[in-house]
Amino acid sequence: MIIHAAFDEPVGQGWTQIGELAIAFGLSAVIGLERELKQRAAGVRTYTVVGFASALFMLVSKYGFTDVLGPRVVLDPSRVAAQIVTGLGFIGGGIIFVRRGSVRGLTTAASIWLTAAVGAAAGAGLEILAVASTIGYFLAILLLPPAANLIARRVISPWPALRVHYLDGRGLLREVLSVVTQSGFVVAGMSTTHHRPGRKTSPSRRVVAPEGPSVEVKVQLGGRGDLELLMTSLSEMDGILHVSTVSPEDVDE
């Protein structure tokens, strides 16, 4: 009987607030499931907890201090929303990492940030905005990349190109070309440059000169693979010194 009375009190512990928590839980889980299926650094559990906790923070901010309000006490619930944005920074910073010039985790960190906003909106009673934001997330994740690739092929440059700098004498060229084809690309053109020990590289490339001989290969790509994933796969290979994109015209230099 006491529990029933507590849930009926208009102080933020009613079925309306439980419904808002449920909406935040469901929408955050849906976003997390998409990341889980793509095998990203953060999955369904992380996203669900982030969105659910953000909604709870908002509800606590809205209703948790009603017992101390009075003529001399004025509270600003929006301060909690601002702190949620700040607090999510440490999670996003832990997901983003850089390896040999390749940045990974930016989309995952941004989507966690959005998930917190979805949970906060649900906790604030803005369920329609929370649902609309979740739909917008999936539109951005699922539709924008193919559209961007289509525009890049038809308007900007249909043939992306990579510069791969690696140690010579290890048979890495064959492995590099194998990774390129396995990533959904075809080799449309290629040029190589051999570097002897002690030869200085261009400062703009920001590559540490290796002690032994090395090779710089420029590969012109075709196909519909994931360029970011290809660069990460190449960067993680032993003997690879640097991976970066170049202008397709540079391949014929």
Secondary structure, DSSP 8 states (H G I E B T S, - for coil): -HHHHHHHSTTT-SHHHHHHHHHHHHHHHHHHHHHHHTT-SS-HHHHHHHHHHHHHHHHHHHHTTTTT-BTTB---THHHHHHHHHHTHHHHHHH-EEETTEEE-HHHHHHHHHHHHHHHHHHTT-HHHHHHHHHHHHHHHHTHHHHHHHHIIIII-SS-EEEEEEETTS-HHHHHHHHHHHTTEEEEEEEEEEE-TT----GGG-----SS-EEEEEEEEEES--HHHHHHHHHTSTTEEEEEEE-GGGGG-
